[in-house]
Amino acid sequence: MKTGDLDNYNLSLFETDNVREQFVNGNKIDVVKMEYLGAETVDWTTLFSGFDKLSAITFSSGVSFVYRLLDMFEYSEIIFGCENVISYNLSEIIAYQNNLIEQLREKASESKLNLLDKIDSGKAKFYVAREQISHEKIYLLEAADGRKRVILGSANMSYNAFSGKQRENICYIDGEQAYQWYKDVFESLKEDSVDEISYKAIDIADITDNIDCLPIAETVKAKKVLTIETDKEKFDEINFILDTQNLSKKLAPIVPKAEKKTGKILLNPETFVKLRRHIKDETIKEKELRSEYPQLVIDSTNQKVMLNGEAMDLNPPKDEIKNDVDLFIAYMEGYKKFHGDYEGMQYRYFEFANWFFCSPFMATMRDTAARFDQNKLPYPVFGLVYGQSKAGKTTFLETLLKMMIGQKPKVSAPDFTRSSIEALKRTVMGAPIIVDDLTNNRFNQHAIETIKNDDFGVSEHLTNYSAVVISANEDVKAVAPEVIRRTVICRVEAGLTNTEVMKSNVVRNVQQKIGTAFYREYLRRMLAILPDLIEELCSDETESAPDILKYSSEIIVEIIKQYGEDFPQYIKPLSLENYFSEQVTGKHAIKIIRNAWKTSKKSFIVNRRNNEVRYHAGQTYEAARLIKELPETLEAHTSREWVIMNLDEAETFFDIRFKKNFFKNI
């Protein structure tokens, strides 16, 4: 059929055969019955020309093309969806709405379009979907003289879709009946599952600082309450998308890059020869990593654990469990020979061991929390053991790993960067990755950035990546607040002399004899309670996140009580408070202030009139380190060597009555 006059061209809608099935159950769908009259070849401007009003639904879009369309109509209203929003949980909705608004603002500026005037005058209205109930691409056109047209098919609102650059299925229907049917679809979507983008949201310079101006926030203000139902039936589709994204990220560093000037990628047969070599090399490296770092995969659905592709026996012999328990206690009792606060060291090492054993479950808990808009912080995937040298930090971590998987691999500190660790986390599964002997410089340069990247694996819904454990010596003096709340921290203040380290055989004997029976028994019991923890995390009625560290410690206590000959006092039930309460995270700062108050009250100035206490830390850098470990309630700040705090809060936090001789008080 030759190109003809669009005004004389029709695809008719059968009025009597129009089928609009209501959604009675999951097997019923809406179907529009059409008749094929022919096909034409036209440009997109002809397709849209001659009309005054536009109403459109697009699942993704090119904003520049959207603005070109706006210029063709007196009035436009557009509903935007996003193909990258997979499950439509709250975090994805907020991220998408934020990014769309930024793009609308940026492209409006580039195209010299006064978008605010169009919105203010009522000539344009934009809506953004908060639910994935529509995958339609519909364009409703209406003229002042009553003519109406519906354009539909596979084409999103982008230049590539309508320019002929890519294959699309595009058809149109002229007439009142088709227009009215699809207009009802449009109005239904607009009413039930979209948020309007306001003038205020477009006008704000940075929406991330004004998140309450996002469309969904404005809807909540108007409706007082809003319920979001995440899509729980799409896991196969989601997993396919995520597998594709994961593979793409793996290939990204080795595939050819587009030329900067042209934006084109030039391919020839040699390209694929090189690509094949690269992929082969990367596969070999990955296999080497997998052999060095065994794959511990926890399958909560089927209640089993795989180690290097083979199912672990989760019903170990009782005598083997007892052997492991006795050896572990013997190892921990060995710290009594250390100089310094060895009792505190035993408590802290047990707390760290509890998290270490529990860490393979954290990725699943974090993924569930992300899917159901719960807090991820109660499920930390970073650990830090630091303090004085010869405190047995390295051998302690090696022993724990030996108990888990029968091996003790680790990463040397010079290899630690954010990119290298994230690459390992995509390859290694389950068992923690240990980074040994990290210096203060490398900790500040690489570890802090890595730990603050708290969203690793969230968008891809990864559920088996490893936790990262860092050991460092006493040159890591203090840890910043943004690290403290994301990291299980174990600071040790006891150690051995050089000759004592040389003479000790306890570590070697334990590591040679200890097996994985204790940990396999632990896994069996943890798997039994994991479904309940996940269900609790999914519930809308959950007031606080389930404390997996609490349940983990209770299981360890049960096993040691059942199989051990001795039950030391440092083996005890724990909770999240033992890891992240202000008294725990500020423990070192409390010790410094209390010791200083006992031995050097002249280092303090107490001003009760201003409700202020000042502490002279000796050096500027010491004051800066100390303030990192103090909670926000103290309102602490520094002035050169001085740390200045709220007096009332400081007395409560340090449990000190800051009272000096009358003439020394202000």
C-alpha positions in Angstrom: 0.0 0.0 0.0 1.4 3.4 -1.0 1.7 6.3 1.4 -1.6 8.1 1.5 -3.5 10.9 3.2 -3.7 10.0 6.9 -7.0 11.8 7.2 -8.6 9.3 4.8 -6.9 6.3 6.4 -8.7 4.2 9.0 -8.3 1.1 11.1 -11.9 0.5 12.3 -12.8 -0.8 15.7 -15.7 -3.3 15.7 -18.3 -1.8 17.9 -20.4 -4.9 18.4 -17.4 -7.2 18.8 -15.5 -5.0 21.2 -14.5 -7.2 24.1 -13.8 -5.5 27.4 -13.4 -8.3 30.0 -13.4 -7.2 33.6 -10.7 -8.7 35.8 -12.6 -11.5 37.5 -9.5 -13.6 38.1 -5.9 -13.9 36.9 -6.9 -15.6 33.7 -9.0 -12.7 32.3 -7.5 -9.9 30.3 -8.8 -6.9 28.3 -8.9 -7.5 24.6 -9.7 -5.0 21.8 -10.7 -6.7 18.5 -9.5 -4.8 15.4 -9.7 -5.2 11.6 -6.6 -4.8 9.4 -7.2 -2.3 6.6 -3.6 -1.7 5.4 -0.3 -0.1 6.1 1.5 3.1 5.3 4.9 4.6 5.6 4.9 8.1 7.2 7.1 10.2 9.4 6.2 10.7 13.0 5.3 14.4 12.7 2.6 13.5 10.2 1.2 10.8 12.5 0.8 13.3 15.4 -0.1 16.5 13.4 -3.5 18.1 13.2 -4.6 17.7 16.8 -4.7 20.0 19.8 -4.6 17.7 22.9 -2.4 14.8 23.8 -2.9 12.2 26.6 -0.1 9.6 26.7 1.1 6.6 28.7 4.7 5.7 28.1 6.7 3.0 29.9 10.0 4.7 29.2 10.9 7.8 27.3 13.4 10.1 25.8 12.7 13.4 27.5 14.0 15.5 24.5 11.4 13.8 22.3 8.7 14.4 24.8 9.4 18.1 24.7 9.3 18.1 20.9 5.8 16.6 21.2 4.7 19.2 23.7 5.3 21.9 21.2 2.8 20.3 18.8 -0.2 20.5 21.2 -2.1 23.1 23.1 -2.6 20.8 26.1 -0.7 17.6 27.1 -0.8 15.1 29.9 1.7 12.3 30.1 2.0 9.3 32.5 5.6 8.1 32.8 6.6 4.5 33.9 10.1 3.1 34.0 11.3 -0.3 32.7 14.3 -0.2 35.1 11.9 -0.2 38.2 11.6 -3.9 38.8 9.6 -4.6 41.9 8.2 -1.1 42.6 9.2 -1.1 46.3 9.4 2.3 48.0 13.2 2.8 47.5 12.8 2.1 43.7 9.8 4.5 43.4 11.7 7.3 45.2 14.8 6.8 43.1 12.9 6.7 39.8 10.8 9.8 40.6 13.8 11.7 41.7 15.8 10.8 38.6 12.9 11.6 36.2 12.4 15.0 37.7 16.1 15.8 37.4 16.0 14.7 33.8 12.9 16.7 33.0 14.5 19.8 34.5 17.8 19.3 32.8 16.4 18.6 29.3 14.0 21.5 29.6 16.9 23.8 30.1 18.8 22.4 27.2 15.9 22.7 24.8 15.1 26.2 26.1 11.6 25.1 27.0 9.9 27.1 29.7 8.5 24.0 31.4 7.4 25.8 34.6 5.2 28.2 32.5 3.5 25.3 30.8 2.8 23.6 34.1 1.7 26.9 35.8 -0.6 27.8 32.9 -2.2 24.3 32.9 -1.0 23.5 29.4 1.1 20.5 30.6 0.6 17.9 33.3 3.1 15.1 34.1 2.4 12.0 36.2 4.7 9.3 37.3 3.6 5.7 38.1 4.1 4.3 41.5 2.8 0.8 40.6 3.6 -1.4 37.6 0.0 -2.1 36.6 0.5 -0.8 33.1 3.0 -1.7 30.4 1.0 0.1 27.7 2.2 2.7 25.2 -0.9 4.7 24.3 -1.2 8.2 22.7 -4.6 9.8 22.6 -5.0 12.7 20.2 -8.0 15.1 20.1 -8.7 18.0 17.8 -10.9 21.1 18.5 -13.2 20.1 15.6 -13.9 16.7 17.3 -11.5 14.4 15.5 -9.9 11.8 17.6 -7.1 9.3 17.2 -5.5 6.6 19.2 -1.8 5.6 18.5 -0.7 2.3 20.1 1.8 -0.5 19.8 5.3 -1.1 21.1 6.7 2.4 20.7 7.7 4.3 23.8 7.8 8.1 23.7 11.3 8.4 22.2 12.9 9.6 19.0 14.4 6.1 18.4 11.0 4.5 18.6 9.3 6.9 16.2 12.1 7.8 13.8 12.4 4.5 12.1 15.8 3.7 13.6 14.4 0.6 15.3 11.7 -1.9 14.5 8.4 -1.0 16.3 4.8 -2.2 16.0 2.8 1.0 15.5 -0.8 1.3 14.6 -3.5 3.9 15.0 -7.3 4.0 15.1 -9.4 7.1 14.2 -12.9 7.6 15.7 -14.8 8.2 18.9 -15.4 4.6 20.1 -11.7 3.6 20.2 -10.7 6.9 21.7 -13.3 6.7 24.5 -12.3 3.1 25.4 -8.6 4.0 25.7 -9.4 7.2 27.4 -11.1 5.2 30.1 -7.9 3.1 30.5 -5.8 6.3 30.8 -8.1 7.9 33.4 -8.2 4.7 35.4 -4.4 4.5 35.6 -4.2 8.2 36.4 -6.7 7.9 39.2 -5.4 4.8 40.9 -1.6 4.5 40.6 0.2 7.7 39.6 1.5 10.8 41.3 1.4 14.2 39.7 4.7 16.1 39.3 4.1 19.5 40.7 5.4 22.9 39.8 7.3 23.0 43.1 9.1 19.7 42.4 10.4 20.9 39.0 11.4 24.3 40.5 13.5 22.9 43.3 17.3 22.9 42.5 18.0 19.6 44.2 15.1 17.3 44.9 17.3 15.0 47.0 17.5 17.7 49.7 13.7 18.2 49.5 12.5 14.6 49.3 9.1 15.6 50.7 8.4 17.4 47.4 8.6 14.2 45.4 5.3 13.3 43.7 4.7 10.3 46.0 5.2 12.5 49.0 2.7 15.1 47.7 0.2 12.3 47.2 0.7 11.0 50.8 0.1 14.6 52.1 -3.1 14.8 50.2 -4.5 11.3 51.0 -3.0 11.2 54.5 -2.2 7.5 54.0 -1.0 5.4 51.0 -0.5 1.7 50.7 2.0 0.3 48.2 1.8 -3.4 47.2 5.1 -4.8 46.0 4.9 -7.4 43.3 5.7 -10.7 44.8 4.7 -12.8 41.7 7.4 -11.6 39.4 10.5 -13.3 40.8 11.3 -15.3 37.7 11.1 -12.2 35.5 13.1 -10.2 38.0 15.8 -12.8 38.3 16.1 -13.0 34.5 16.6 -9.2 34.4 19.1 -9.3 37.3 21.1 -12.2 35.8 21.3 -10.1 32.6 22.4 -7.1 34.5 25.0 -9.0 36.5 26.5 -10.6 33.3 26.5 -7.1 31.7 28.5 -5.7 34.7 31.0 -8.6 34.4 31.5 -8.0 30.7 31.6 -4.2 30.9 35.3 -3.8 31.7 36.4 -6.1 28.8 34.0 -5.2 25.9 35.0 -2.5 23.4 34.1 1.1 24.4 32.2 3.6 22.2 34.4 6.2 20.5 34.1 9.6 22.3 33.5 11.7 19.2 31.0 9.5 17.4 29.5 7.4 20.2 29.8 4.4 17.9 31.3 1.0 18.7 33.3 -0.5 15.8 33.2 -4.3 15.6 35.1 -6.7 13.4 35.9 -10.4 13.6 39.2 -9.6 15.5 37.1 -7.9 18.2 35.4 -11.1 19.1 38.7 -13.1 19.0 40.1 -10.6 21.6 36.8 -10.7 23.5 36.9 -14.5 23.6 40.5 -14.4 25.0 39.5 -11.8 27.6 36.5 -13.8 28.8 38.6 -16.9 28.9 41.2 -15.2 31.1 38.6 -13.7 33.3 37.0 -17.2 33.7 40.3 -18.6 34.7 40.8 -15.9 37.3 37.3 -16.5 38.6 38.0 -20.2 38.9 41.2 -19.4 40.8 39.3 -17.2 43.2 36.6 -19.8 43.6 39.2 -22.4 44.5 40.9 -20.0 46.9 37.5 -18.8 48.3 35.2 -21.8 48.7 31.5 -21.1 47.7 29.2 -21.4 50.8 25.7 -21.1 49.4 22.8 -21.0 51.8 19.5 -22.1 50.3 16.8 -21.2 52.9 14.0 -22.3 50.6 15.2 -25.9 50.4 16.8 -25.8 53.9 20.2 -26.9 52.7 23.8 -25.4 52.4 26.2 -26.1 49.5 29.9 -25.9 49.9 31.7 -25.9 46.5 28.7 -27.3 44.8 28.2 -30.2 47.3 25.6 -30.4 50.0 26.9 -30.1 53.5 26.0 -32.7 56.1 23.9 -30.7 58.5 23.6 -33.6 60.9 27.2 -34.0 62.1 28.1 -36.7 64.6 27.8 -35.6 68.2 31.3 -36.5 69.2 32.7 -34.3 66.4 30.5 -31.4 67.6 31.8 -31.9 71.1 35.4 -32.0 69.8 34.9 -28.7 68.0 33.2 -27.0 71.0 36.0 -28.1 73.4 38.7 -26.9 71.0 37.0 -23.5 70.6 36.7 -23.0 74.3 40.3 -24.1 74.8 41.3 -21.5 72.1 39.3 -18.7 73.9 40.7 -19.7 77.3 44.2 -19.2 75.9 43.6 -15.4 76.0 44.0 -15.6 79.8 47.8 -15.6 79.2 47.6 -12.2 77.4 48.8 -9.0 79.1 46.2 -6.3 79.4 42.4 -6.5 79.4 42.2 -10.1 78.4 38.7 -10.6 79.9 37.3 -7.7 77.9 39.1 -9.3 74.9 37.3 -12.6 75.4 33.9 -10.9 75.5 34.6 -8.9 72.4 36.1 -11.8 70.5 33.0 -13.9 71.3 30.7 -11.1 70.1 32.7 -10.9 66.9 32.6 -14.7 66.4 28.8 -14.6 66.7 28.6 -12.1 63.9 31.2 -13.9 61.9 29.3 -17.2 62.0 26.0 -15.4 61.2 27.4 -13.3 58.4 26.4 -15.7 55.5 22.8 -15.0 56.4 23.1 -11.2 56.2 22.8 -10.8 52.4 19.5 -12.6 52.4 18.2 -10.5 55.3 19.4 -7.3 53.6 17.7 -8.3 50.3 14.4 -9.0 52.1 14.7 -5.7 54.0 15.3 -3.8 50.7 12.3 -5.5 49.0 9.9 -4.6 51.8 11.3 -1.2 52.7 12.8 -2.2 56.0 16.0 -1.0 57.6 19.2 -2.8 56.4 21.5 -1.5 59.1 20.6 -4.3 61.6 22.3 -6.7 59.1 25.9 -5.5 58.8 28.2 -7.0 56.2 31.5 -5.4 57.4 33.6 -6.3 60.4 36.7 -4.6 61.8 39.1 -6.1 64.3 41.8 -3.6 65.4 44.0 -2.7 68.3 47.5 -3.4 69.6 49.8 -5.8 67.8 50.4 -9.4 68.9 46.8 -9.6 70.0 46.1 -12.7 67.9 43.7 -11.0 65.5 44.9 -12.8 62.4 44.9 -16.3 63.9 41.6 -15.6 65.5 40.0 -14.9 62.2 41.7 -17.8 60.5 40.4 -20.1 63.2 36.8 -18.9 62.8 37.0 -19.4 59.0 38.5 -22.9 59.5 35.5 -23.8 61.7 33.2 -22.6 58.9 34.7 -24.0 55.8 37.8 -26.0 56.7 40.1 -23.4 55.0 41.6 -20.1 55.9 42.1 -17.8 52.8 42.6 -14.1 53.1 43.5 -11.0 51.0 46.7 -9.1 51.6 46.2 -5.5 52.4 47.9 -4.0 49.3 45.2 -5.7 47.2 42.4 -3.9 49.1 40.5 -1.4 47.0 36.8 -0.8 46.7 36.8 -2.2 43.1 38.8 -5.3 44.1 36.6 -6.1 47.1 33.4 -5.6 45.1 34.7 -7.8 42.4 35.5 -10.5 45.0 32.0 -10.1 46.5 30.5 -10.8 43.1 32.6 -14.0 42.9 32.9 -15.2 46.5 29.9 -16.6 48.2 29.0 -17.1 51.9 32.3 -17.3 53.8 33.7 -13.9 54.9 36.5 -12.3 52.9 39.3 -11.5 55.3 41.6 -8.5 54.6 44.6 -8.8 56.8 46.8 -6.1 58.4 45.3 -3.0 56.7 47.3 0.2 57.5 45.6 3.4 58.6 46.3 5.1 55.3 44.7 2.3 53.2 41.8 2.1 55.7 41.1 5.8 55.2 41.6 5.7 51.4 39.7 2.5 50.6 37.9 0.9 53.5 35.7 3.9 54.5 34.5 4.4 50.9 33.8 0.7 50.6 31.8 0.5 53.8 29.8 3.6 53.1 28.7 2.0 49.8 25.8 0.4 51.8 23.7 -0.5 48.8 26.0 -3.1 47.3 23.9 -6.0 45.9 20.6 -4.3 46.7 19.4 -3.3 43.2 20.5 -6.7 41.9 18.9 -8.6 44.8 22.1 -10.6 45.5 21.5 -13.0 48.4 24.8 -14.9 48.8 27.6 -12.4 48.7 30.3 -12.4 51.4 30.8 -10.2 54.4 34.2 -8.4 54.5 36.4 -8.6 57.6 39.3 -6.2 58.0 42.1 -6.6 60.6 44.3 -3.7 61.4 46.8 -2.7 64.0 46.7 0.1 66.5 47.6 2.8 63.9 43.8 2.8 63.1 43.1 5.1 66.1 39.4 5.8 65.7 36.5 5.0 63.4 34.1 7.6 61.9 30.4 7.5 62.8 29.3 6.5 59.3 31.5 3.5 59.5 30.6 2.6 63.1 26.9 2.2 62.3 27.6 -0.1 59.4 30.4 -2.2 60.9 30.8 -4.8 63.7 33.8 -3.4 65.5 36.1 -5.3 67.8 38.8 -3.3 69.5 41.4 -5.3 71.4 43.7 -4.1 74.2 45.7 -7.1 75.2 48.6 -9.0 73.7 51.6 -11.2 74.1 55.3 -10.5 74.1 57.5 -11.6 71.1 58.9 -14.6 72.9 55.4 -15.6 74.2 54.1 -15.6 70.6 57.0 -17.7 69.5 56.5 -20.3 72.3 52.7 -20.7 72.1 51.4 -23.9 70.4 47.7 -23.4 71.3 46.8 -21.9 67.9 48.6 -24.5 65.8 47.1 -27.4 67.8 43.5 -26.0 67.6 43.7 -25.2 63.9 45.1 -28.7 63.1 42.4 -30.5 65.1 39.3 -28.4 64.8 36.7 -29.3 62.2 33.4 -27.9 60.8 31.0 -30.1 62.8 30.1 -27.3 65.3 29.3 -24.9 62.4 27.3 -27.4 60.5 25.1 -28.0 63.6 24.8 -24.2 63.9 23.7 -23.9 60.3 21.1 -26.6 60.8 19.5 -24.7 63.7 19.8 -21.3 62.0 18.1 -22.6 58.9 15.2 -23.8 61.0 14.4 -20.3 62.3 15.4 -18.3 59.1 12.0 -18.6 57.4 10.3 -17.1 60.4 12.8 -14.2 60.5 12.2 -13.5 56.8 8.4 -13.7 57.3 8.6 -11.2 60.2 10.8 -8.9 58.1 8.2 -9.0 55.3 5.3 -8.2 57.5 3.8 -4.7 57.4 3.1 -5.0 61.2 6.8 -5.4 62.1 7.7 -2.6 64.5 11.4 -3.4 64.6 13.7 -5.5 62.5 14.1 -9.1 63.7 17.4 -9.3 65.6 19.3 -12.2 63.8 22.4 -11.6 65.9 20.3 -12.3 69.0 19.0 -15.6 67.7 22.4 -16.6 66.4 24.0 -16.1 69.9 21.2 -18.1 71.5 21.9 -21.0 69.2 25.7 -20.9 69.9 25.0 -20.8 73.7 22.6 -23.8 73.3 25.2 -25.8 71.4 28.1 -25.0 73.8 25.9 -25.8 76.8 24.8 -29.1 75.3 28.2 -30.3 74.1 30.9 -28.4 76.1 32.4 -29.5 79.4 32.9 -25.9 80.6 30.7 -22.8 80.1 32.7 -19.6 80.4 31.0 -16.4 81.4 31.9 -14.6 78.2 29.7 -17.1 76.3 26.4 -15.4 76.6 23.2 -14.4 74.7 23.7 -11.1 72.8 21.6 -8.6 70.9 22.0 -5.7 68.5 22.6 -3.5 71.6 25.8 -5.4 72.3 27.1 -4.2 68.9 25.7 -0.8 68.2 24.5 0.9 71.4 26.2 4.2 72.1 27.9 2.8 75.2 29.5 0.1 73.0 30.5 2.2 70.0 31.8 4.9 72.3 33.6 2.4 74.7 37.1 3.6 73.9 36.2 7.3 74.3 34.5 6.5 77.6 37.7 4.8 78.8 39.9 7.8 77.8 37.7 10.4 79.5 37.3 8.3 82.7 41.0 7.7 83.0 41.8 11.4 82.3 39.3 12.4 85.0 40.9 10.1 87.5 44.5 11.1 86.8 44.4 14.6 85.4 41.4 16.7 86.3 43.3 19.8 85.2 42.6 18.7 81.6 39.0 19.6 82.2 37.1 22.9 82.4 33.6 22.7 83.7 31.2 25.5 83.0 27.8 24.8 84.6 26.4 28.2 83.7 26.7 27.3 80.0 26.1 23.6 80.6 29.5 22.8 79.0 32.5 20.7 79.8 35.8 21.0 77.9 38.5 18.3 77.7 42.1 19.1 76.6 43.1 16.1 74.5 46.8 17.1 74.2 46.9 17.3 70.4 44.6 18.5 67.7 44.5 15.1 66.0 43.7 13.4 69.3 40.7 15.6 69.7 39.6 14.9 66.2 39.9 11.1 66.8 38.1 11.2 70.1 35.1 13.1 68.7 34.5 10.4 66.1 33.5 8.0 68.8 31.1 10.3 70.7 27.3 10.1 70.1 25.4 13.1 68.7 23.6 13.6 72.0 26.8 15.1 73.5 26.7 17.9 70.8 30.5 17.5 70.8 32.8 19.7 68.7 36.5 20.6 68.7 38.5 23.8 69.1 42.1 23.0 68.4 43.1 20.5 71.2 39.9 20.9 73.1 36.8 18.7 72.9 33.7 20.6 74.0 30.6 18.7 75.1 27.1 19.3 76.6 27.7 18.9 80.3 24.5 17.2 81.3 24.7 14.7 78.5 28.4 14.1 79.1 27.8 13.3 82.8 25.2 10.7 81.8 27.2 9.2 79.0 30.5 8.9 80.9 28.8 8.3 84.3 30.9 11.0 85.9 29.9 13.9 88.1 32.2 16.6 86.6 32.8 18.5 89.9 36.1 20.1 90.7 37.3 22.4 93.4 35.2 25.5 93.6 37.8 27.9 92.4 38.5 25.8 89.3 34.9 25.7 88.2 33.3 28.5 86.2 
